[in-house]
C-alpha cells in the first residue's frame, strides 16, 4: 500500500537509562515510544531535551548521519553531562 515501517527496538534497563547514552540524543527528536511503564523513558528524554534547549544544542545532517553541537558556546575546560 506504499507504507513502509522501520522499527528499531531499543531495550534498556532502568540503570542503563540513568547512565545515559549518545543514542538518546537522536531519540529526543525521532523516537516513537510504544511501551513505557509509568513514562520512565519519556521523562528521561524530556530531561535531556530541556538540557539541549538550555545549552542551545543544534542537530545537523551531514552526509548520511546526524551530528550534534551540544553547546556552541562551550568554554575550554567546561564539561557538560547528559
ROLUM-399083 format. One record per residue (C-alpha): y, z, x. Coordinates in steps of 0.25 Angstrom, whole numbers. Layout:
{c2 = Y	c3 = Z	c1 = X};
...
END
This chain:
{c2 = 0	c3 = 0	c1 = 0};
{c2 = 9	c3 = -1	c1 = 12};
{c2 = 10	c3 = 14	c1 = 14};
{c2 = 5	c3 = 19	c1 = 28};
{c2 = 4	c3 = 34	c1 = 31};
{c2 = 2	c3 = 40	c1 = 44};
{c2 = -2	c3 = 55	c1 = 45};
{c2 = -2	c3 = 63	c1 = 58};
{c2 = -6	c3 = 77	c1 = 55};
{c2 = -1	c3 = 88	c1 = 64};
{c2 = -9	c3 = 101	c1 = 63};
{c2 = -3	c3 = 113	c1 = 70};
{c2 = -6	c3 = 128	c1 = 69};
{c2 = 6	c3 = 137	c1 = 66};
{c2 = 6	c3 = 141	c1 = 80};
{c2 = 7	c3 = 127	c1 = 85};
{c2 = 18	c3 = 124	c1 = 75};
{c2 = 26	c3 = 137	c1 = 80};
{c2 = 25	c3 = 132	c1 = 95};
{c2 = 31	c3 = 118	c1 = 90};
{c2 = 28	c3 = 104	c1 = 95};
{c2 = 37	c3 = 92	c1 = 99};
{c2 = 29	c3 = 85	c1 = 87};
{c2 = 37	c3 = 94	c1 = 77};
{c2 = 50	c3 = 86	c1 = 81};
{c2 = 46	c3 = 74	c1 = 74};
{c2 = 39	c3 = 81	c1 = 63};
{c2 = 52	c3 = 87	c1 = 59};
{c2 = 57	c3 = 73	c1 = 55};
{c2 = 44	c3 = 66	c1 = 51};
{c2 = 33	c3 = 76	c1 = 46};
{c2 = 27	c3 = 76	c1 = 33};
{c2 = 20	c3 = 89	c1 = 31};
{c2 = 8	c3 = 88	c1 = 22};
{c2 = 4	c3 = 103	c1 = 22};
{c2 = 11	c3 = 114	c1 = 28};
{c2 = 7	c3 = 128	c1 = 23};
{c2 = 19	c3 = 136	c1 = 20};
{c2 = 29	c3 = 126	c1 = 26};
{c2 = 26	c3 = 131	c1 = 40};
{c2 = 27	c3 = 118	c1 = 47};
{c2 = 38	c3 = 113	c1 = 39};
{c2 = 46	c3 = 125	c1 = 43};
{c2 = 43	c3 = 123	c1 = 57};
{c2 = 48	c3 = 108	c1 = 56};
{c2 = 61	c3 = 113	c1 = 49};
{c2 = 63	c3 = 123	c1 = 60};
{c2 = 62	c3 = 112	c1 = 71};
{c2 = 71	c3 = 103	c1 = 62};
{c2 = 82	c3 = 113	c1 = 62};
{c2 = 81	c3 = 115	c1 = 77};
{c2 = 82	c3 = 100	c1 = 79};
{c2 = 94	c3 = 99	c1 = 70};
{c2 = 101	c3 = 111	c1 = 77};
{c2 = 99	c3 = 104	c1 = 90};
{c2 = 104	c3 = 90	c1 = 86};
{c2 = 90	c3 = 84	c1 = 89};
{c2 = 88	c3 = 69	c1 = 87};
{c2 = 76	c3 = 61	c1 = 86};
{c2 = 76	c3 = 47	c1 = 91};
{c2 = 66	c3 = 35	c1 = 90};
{c2 = 63	c3 = 29	c1 = 104};
{c2 = 53	c3 = 18	c1 = 106};
{c2 = 41	c3 = 23	c1 = 97};
{c2 = 44	c3 = 38	c1 = 97};
{c2 = 54	c3 = 49	c1 = 92};
{c2 = 61	c3 = 57	c1 = 103};
{c2 = 70	c3 = 69	c1 = 101};
{c2 = 82	c3 = 74	c1 = 107};
{c2 = 81	c3 = 88	c1 = 103};
{c2 = 94	c3 = 94	c1 = 107};
{c2 = 104	c3 = 83	c1 = 112};
{c2 = 114	c3 = 94	c1 = 118};
{c2 = 104	c3 = 102	c1 = 125};
{c2 = 109	c3 = 109	c1 = 138};
{c2 = 102	c3 = 110	c1 = 151};
{c2 = 93	c3 = 122	c1 = 151};
{c2 = 93	c3 = 123	c1 = 136};
{c2 = 80	c3 = 124	c1 = 129};
{c2 = 76	c3 = 121	c1 = 114};
{c2 = 64	c3 = 125	c1 = 107};
{c2 = 58	c3 = 119	c1 = 94};
END
